[in-house]
Amino acid sequence: MGFVVLALMLVSVVFLVSAVLHDPPSDGVGGPVDDMLRLLRCPRINCKVDFLQLDLMKHLVPAGRSISSSFVYLHLVHDYDDQDKLFFCDEDQTSLLEVPWLIMKSDNYFVPSLFLIPTFEQELGNLFPRKETVFHFLGRYLFHPTNQVWGLITRSYQVYLAKADERIGIQIRVFDTGTGPFEHVFDQIIACALKKNLLPEIFMEKPITNQSQKSKAVLVTSLSAGYFERLRDMYWEHPTATGEIIGFYQPSHEEHQQTERRFHKRKARAEMYLLSLTDVLATIVAQSLGGLKPWMLYKPENQTAPVPPCRRVMSMEPCFHASPFYDCKTKRGMDTGAVVPHVRHCEDMSWGLRK
């Protein structure tokens, strides 16, 4: 049980708090674990090791250093290879049973594949009777924003979201190259928001309508300010068909991802948490913190808005985008989304897994 809990906690921490190994907390952890983290950060050392190589330290520790060998480093990042993927094989788990400390690096939410390991089945069932709540509970338990991040969250929420009758979150991720905003992305957002009744229709001709007492606050998160500005202007310049008052708010627009900048990551964490406080979501990750099943925006192809523009996902759990397709018993490829009924393929990526 201890190993399963540790593995689940570590993957949640790494996934939510964005690369602990690159940006460890100032108080860190003491002794050999702290030494190991510092070693893993060293760019001159090849930290990636074979899965079954338990004598890790002799490959990592500089000459003259002596550190306990009771550590294993698991490389479960998106670029991991077939040897690393043996972690998900039941028989290969036995090599980890006597290891006190497991240090892993991952940018994937790989919990769905843990549910395919027979050894973990009973423990996972006891820990999470509702299988789609793993990320929600661990995220709520482990994702504690720092004071600086909590300040960003509370100030934004009190000023822009708290007084609204309904809060809507829209997370916009754009994978096109070139300079946005892109017309087809905006068309997709509007199509999803209107068809799924996230936002009301507007009157293009009438200058005013009977005002409703209901208000909606829309939180937009995107690297670009362009989508927010067009949505804001659209509902500022024209009245809604329902008479509802719609307000838009975007906390930041960094223009491009800056993973290694500390304040950039603080903003990202604050926005993730703010999205989880909304009532309705069109998003990717924040639904798990909020315990919601969001509307998922499909990835556009050939710079064309997809039809349909979005769909409700089957679970609040994130998708494991780099799941292995390997039958550990037969040593052959297999469809891991058809093994058990509670682990299926994702709506946005056919090769991914979701519970």
C-alpha positions as CSV (number, residue, x, y, z in Angstrom):
1,M,0.0,0.0,0.0
2,G,2.8,2.4,0.9
3,F,4.3,2.1,-2.6
4,V,1.0,2.8,-4.4
5,V,0.2,5.8,-2.2
6,L,3.8,7.2,-2.8
7,A,3.6,6.6,-6.5
8,L,0.2,8.3,-6.8
9,M,1.2,11.2,-4.6
10,L,4.4,11.8,-6.5
11,V,2.8,11.7,-9.9
12,S,0.2,14.2,-8.8
13,V,2.8,16.5,-7.3
14,V,4.9,16.4,-10.4
15,F,2.0,16.8,-12.8
16,L,0.3,19.7,-10.9
17,V,3.3,21.6,-9.6
18,S,5.2,21.5,-12.9
19,A,8.6,19.9,-12.7
20,V,9.7,19.7,-9.0
21,L,13.1,18.5,-10.1
22,H,13.7,21.7,-12.1
23,D,12.4,24.0,-9.4
24,P,12.5,22.4,-5.9
25,P,11.1,24.2,-2.9
26,S,13.6,26.3,-0.9
27,D,13.3,24.2,2.2
28,G,13.6,21.0,0.1
29,V,14.2,17.6,1.7
30,G,17.2,16.8,3.8
31,G,20.0,14.2,3.6
32,P,20.6,11.9,0.6
33,V,17.3,12.7,-1.0
34,D,18.3,16.4,-1.3
35,D,21.6,15.2,-2.7
36,M,19.9,13.1,-5.3
37,L,17.6,15.9,-6.4
38,R,20.7,18.2,-6.9
39,L,22.4,15.5,-8.9
40,L,19.4,14.9,-11.1
41,R,19.4,18.6,-12.0
42,C,23.0,18.6,-13.1
43,P,23.1,19.0,-16.9
44,R,26.5,17.2,-17.2
45,I,25.1,13.9,-15.8
46,N,22.9,11.6,-17.8
47,C,20.2,11.0,-15.2
48,K,18.1,8.7,-17.4
49,V,18.9,5.1,-16.3
50,D,17.5,1.6,-17.2
51,F,14.4,0.7,-15.2
52,L,15.9,-2.4,-13.7
53,Q,19.2,-0.7,-12.8
54,L,18.8,-0.5,-9.0
55,D,22.4,0.4,-8.3
56,L,21.7,3.9,-9.5
57,M,24.1,5.8,-7.4
58,K,27.3,4.4,-8.8
59,H,26.3,5.9,-12.2
60,L,25.4,9.3,-10.8
61,V,27.6,10.1,-7.8
62,P,30.9,11.8,-8.6
63,A,34.1,10.1,-7.6
64,G,34.8,10.2,-3.9
65,R,31.1,10.6,-2.9
66,S,29.3,7.9,-1.0
67,I,25.5,7.9,-0.9
68,S,23.1,5.1,0.0
69,S,22.0,2.9,-2.9
70,S,18.5,2.6,-1.6
71,F,17.1,4.8,-4.4
72,V,15.6,4.2,-7.8
73,Y,15.1,6.9,-10.4
74,L,12.2,6.4,-12.8
75,H,12.1,8.3,-16.0
76,L,8.4,8.6,-17.0
77,V,8.6,11.7,-19.1
78,H,6.8,11.8,-22.5
79,D,10.0,10.7,-24.2
80,Y,10.5,7.6,-22.2
81,D,11.4,4.4,-24.0
82,D,10.3,0.7,-23.9
83,Q,12.7,-0.1,-21.0
84,D,11.2,2.7,-18.9
85,K,7.7,1.5,-19.7
86,L,8.4,-1.8,-17.9
87,F,7.4,0.1,-14.8
88,F,3.8,-0.7,-15.8
89,C,4.4,-4.5,-16.0
90,D,3.3,-6.5,-12.9
91,E,6.3,-8.8,-12.9
92,D,8.7,-6.0,-13.1
93,Q,7.2,-4.3,-10.1
94,T,8.9,-7.0,-7.9
95,S,12.3,-5.3,-8.4
96,L,10.9,-2.2,-6.6
97,L,9.5,-4.0,-3.5
98,E,12.5,-3.6,-1.4
99,V,13.4,0.0,-2.4
100,P,12.7,2.5,0.3
101,W,12.7,5.6,-1.9
102,L,11.4,6.0,-5.4
103,I,12.4,9.2,-7.2
104,M,10.5,9.8,-10.5
105,K,10.3,12.5,-13.1
106,S,7.2,12.8,-15.2
107,D,5.2,15.3,-17.2
108,N,2.4,12.7,-17.7
109,Y,-0.7,11.8,-15.7
110,F,0.0,8.1,-15.8
111,V,-2.5,6.9,-13.1
112,P,-4.8,5.2,-15.7
113,S,-2.1,2.7,-16.5
114,L,-1.6,1.9,-12.8
115,F,-5.2,0.5,-12.9
116,L,-4.0,-2.0,-15.4
117,I,-1.4,-3.5,-13.0
118,P,-3.1,-6.5,-11.3
119,T,-0.9,-6.2,-8.1
120,F,-2.4,-2.7,-7.5
121,E,-6.0,-3.6,-8.3
122,Q,-7.2,-4.2,-4.7
123,E,-5.3,-1.4,-3.1
124,L,-6.5,1.1,-5.7
125,G,-10.0,-0.1,-5.3
126,N,-9.8,0.4,-1.5
127,L,-8.3,3.9,-1.9
128,F,-10.6,5.1,-4.6
129,P,-13.9,3.3,-4.8
130,R,-15.0,5.9,-7.4
131,K,-12.2,5.5,-9.9
132,E,-12.7,8.8,-11.6
133,T,-11.9,10.8,-8.4
134,V,-8.2,10.0,-8.1
135,F,-6.9,13.3,-9.5
136,H,-9.6,15.3,-7.8
137,F,-8.8,14.0,-4.3
138,L,-5.0,13.9,-4.6
139,G,-5.1,17.3,-6.3
140,R,-7.2,18.8,-3.5
141,Y,-5.0,17.2,-0.9
142,L,-1.6,18.0,-2.4
143,F,-2.0,21.1,-4.5
144,H,-1.5,23.8,-1.8
145,P,-0.6,27.1,-3.5
146,T,2.1,29.2,-1.9
147,N,1.1,32.5,-0.3
148,Q,2.1,34.4,-3.5
149,V,-0.1,32.2,-5.7
150,W,-3.0,32.2,-3.2
151,G,-2.9,36.0,-3.2
152,L,-3.3,35.9,-7.0
153,I,-6.2,33.5,-6.7
154,T,-8.1,35.3,-3.9
155,R,-7.7,38.8,-5.4
156,S,-8.9,37.6,-8.8
157,Y,-11.8,35.7,-7.5
158,Q,-13.1,38.4,-5.1
159,V,-13.0,41.1,-7.7
160,Y,-14.1,39.3,-10.9
161,L,-15.9,36.1,-10.1
162,A,-17.4,36.1,-6.6
163,K,-20.5,38.3,-7.2
164,A,-21.6,36.6,-10.4
165,D,-24.6,34.3,-10.5
166,E,-22.7,31.8,-12.7
167,R,-19.0,31.4,-13.4
168,I,-17.8,30.0,-16.7
169,G,-14.2,28.9,-17.4
170,I,-12.7,28.7,-20.9
171,Q,-9.1,27.5,-21.3
172,I,-7.7,28.1,-24.8
173,R,-4.8,26.0,-25.9
174,V,-3.5,26.7,-29.5
175,F,-1.2,24.3,-31.3
176,D,-1.0,26.1,-34.6
177,T,2.3,27.7,-35.6
178,G,2.4,31.3,-36.4
179,T,1.1,34.4,-34.8
180,G,-2.5,34.4,-33.4
181,P,-5.2,34.9,-32.6
182,F,-6.6,32.6,-35.3
183,E,-10.1,33.1,-36.7
184,H,-10.9,29.3,-36.8
185,V,-10.0,29.0,-33.1
186,F,-12.3,31.9,-32.2
187,D,-15.1,30.4,-34.4
188,Q,-14.7,27.1,-32.6
189,I,-14.9,28.8,-29.1
190,I,-18.1,30.7,-30.1
191,A,-19.7,27.7,-31.7
192,C,-19.1,25.6,-28.6
193,A,-20.2,28.3,-26.1
194,L,-23.5,29.0,-28.0
195,K,-24.4,25.4,-28.9
196,K,-23.9,24.1,-25.4
197,N,-25.6,27.1,-23.8
198,L,-22.5,28.3,-22.0
199,L,-23.1,31.8,-23.3
200,P,-26.3,33.4,-24.6
201,E,-26.9,34.6,-28.2
202,I,-26.6,38.3,-28.9
203,F,-28.8,40.7,-30.9
204,M,-26.8,42.3,-33.6
205,E,-29.5,44.9,-34.5
206,K,-31.3,45.8,-31.3
207,P,-29.4,48.3,-29.3
208,I,-31.0,47.2,-26.0
209,T,-33.1,44.5,-24.5
210,N,-35.0,43.9,-21.2
211,Q,-32.3,43.4,-18.6
212,S,-32.2,40.2,-16.6
213,Q,-31.0,40.2,-13.0
214,K,-28.7,37.3,-13.8
215,S,-25.0,37.8,-14.4
216,K,-22.3,35.5,-15.8
217,A,-18.6,36.0,-15.2
218,V,-16.4,34.3,-17.8
219,L,-12.8,33.5,-16.9
220,V,-10.6,33.1,-20.0
221,T,-7.1,31.7,-19.8
222,S,-4.8,31.8,-22.8
223,L,-1.3,32.9,-23.7
224,S,-2.9,35.3,-26.2
225,A,-5.1,38.3,-25.3
226,G,-6.8,38.3,-28.7
227,Y,-9.6,35.7,-28.0
228,F,-10.5,37.4,-24.7
229,E,-10.6,40.8,-26.3
230,R,-13.0,39.7,-29.1
231,L,-15.3,37.9,-26.7
232,R,-15.4,40.9,-24.4
233,D,-16.1,43.4,-27.2
234,M,-18.7,41.1,-28.7
235,Y,-20.8,41.1,-25.5
236,W,-20.0,44.7,-24.7
237,E,-21.1,46.1,-28.0
238,H,-24.3,43.9,-28.3
239,P,-27.1,43.0,-25.9
240,T,-27.8,39.4,-25.1
241,A,-31.0,37.7,-26.2
242,T,-31.7,36.6,-22.6
243,G,-30.9,40.0,-21.1
244,E,-28.1,38.5,-19.0
245,I,-25.1,40.6,-18.2
246,I,-21.8,38.9,-19.3
247,G,-18.5,40.0,-18.0
248,F,-15.1,38.6,-19.2
249,Y,-11.8,38.5,-17.3
250,Q,-8.3,37.2,-18.3
251,P,-5.7,37.2,-15.5
252,S,-2.7,37.1,-17.8
253,H,-1.5,36.8,-21.4
254,E,2.2,35.8,-21.5
255,E,2.2,35.4,-25.4
256,H,4.4,32.3,-25.2
257,Q,5.1,29.6,-22.7
258,Q,8.0,30.3,-20.3
259,T,8.3,27.1,-18.4
260,E,11.5,28.0,-16.6
261,R,10.3,31.4,-15.3
262,R,9.1,31.1,-11.7
263,F,6.5,33.9,-11.9
264,H,5.2,32.5,-15.1
265,K,4.6,29.2,-13.4
266,R,2.9,30.9,-10.4
267,K,0.4,32.6,-12.8
268,A,-0.3,29.2,-14.5
269,R,-1.0,27.6,-11.1
270,A,-3.2,30.5,-10.1
271,E,-5.2,30.3,-13.3
272,M,-5.6,26.5,-13.0
273,Y,-7.0,26.9,-9.5
274,L,-9.3,29.8,-10.6
275,L,-10.7,27.6,-13.4
276,S,-11.5,24.9,-10.9
277,L,-13.7,27.4,-9.0
278,T,-16.0,28.0,-11.9
279,D,-19.4,26.2,-12.4
280,V,-19.0,25.3,-16.1
281,L,-15.8,24.5,-17.9
282,A,-14.5,24.3,-21.5
283,T,-11.0,23.1,-20.5
284,I,-8.3,20.4,-20.3
285,V,-7.0,20.0,-16.8
286,A,-8.8,22.2,-14.2
287,Q,-11.9,20.0,-14.3
288,S,-10.3,17.5,-12.0
289,L,-9.6,20.0,-9.3
290,G,-13.1,21.3,-9.6
291,G,-14.7,17.9,-9.7
292,L,-16.5,18.7,-13.0
293,K,-16.9,17.0,-16.4
294,P,-16.1,19.8,-18.8
295,W,-16.7,20.5,-22.4
296,M,-13.6,19.6,-24.4
297,L,-12.6,21.7,-27.4
298,Y,-11.4,19.5,-30.2
299,K,-8.0,20.2,-31.7
300,P,-8.5,22.0,-35.1
301,E,-7.1,20.4,-38.2
302,N,-5.9,22.3,-41.3
303,Q,-6.8,25.6,-39.7
304,T,-10.5,24.8,-39.8
305,A,-12.9,24.9,-36.9
306,P,-14.0,21.3,-36.1
307,V,-17.6,20.1,-36.3
308,P,-18.8,19.5,-33.7
309,P,-16.7,22.1,-31.9
310,C,-16.7,20.4,-28.5
311,R,-18.1,17.5,-26.5
312,R,-18.7,16.6,-22.9
313,V,-15.9,14.3,-21.6
314,M,-16.8,11.0,-20.0
315,S,-14.7,11.6,-16.8
316,M,-13.3,14.4,-14.7
317,E,-9.9,12.6,-14.9
318,P,-7.1,13.9,-17.1
319,C,-5.9,11.9,-20.1
320,F,-2.6,9.9,-20.1
321,H,-1.3,11.1,-23.4
322,A,1.8,8.8,-23.6
323,S,0.3,5.5,-22.4
324,P,2.2,2.3,-23.3
325,F,0.6,-0.2,-25.7
326,Y,2.2,-3.4,-24.5
327,D,1.0,-6.7,-23.2
328,C,3.5,-7.6,-20.4
329,K,2.5,-11.3,-20.5
330,T,2.7,-12.0,-24.3
331,K,5.4,-9.4,-24.9
332,R,3.5,-7.9,-27.8
333,G,1.6,-4.8,-28.6
334,M,-2.0,-4.6,-27.5
335,D,-5.0,-2.2,-27.1
336,T,-4.6,-1.1,-23.5
337,G,-7.9,0.8,-23.8
338,A,-9.9,-2.4,-24.1
339,V,-8.5,-4.4,-21.1
340,V,-10.9,-3.3,-18.3
341,P,-14.1,-1.3,-18.6
342,H,-12.9,1.6,-16.4
343,V,-9.8,2.5,-18.5
344,R,-10.7,3.7,-21.9
345,H,-9.3,5.8,-24.7
346,C,-9.5,9.6,-24.5
347,E,-11.8,11.7,-26.6
348,D,-9.1,14.1,-27.8
349,M,-6.3,11.5,-28.4
350,S,-7.2,8.1,-29.5
351,W,-4.0,6.6,-28.2
352,G,-4.3,8.1,-24.7
353,L,-6.0,6.5,-21.7
354,R,-8.5,7.9,-19.2
355,K,-10.5,6.4,-16.4
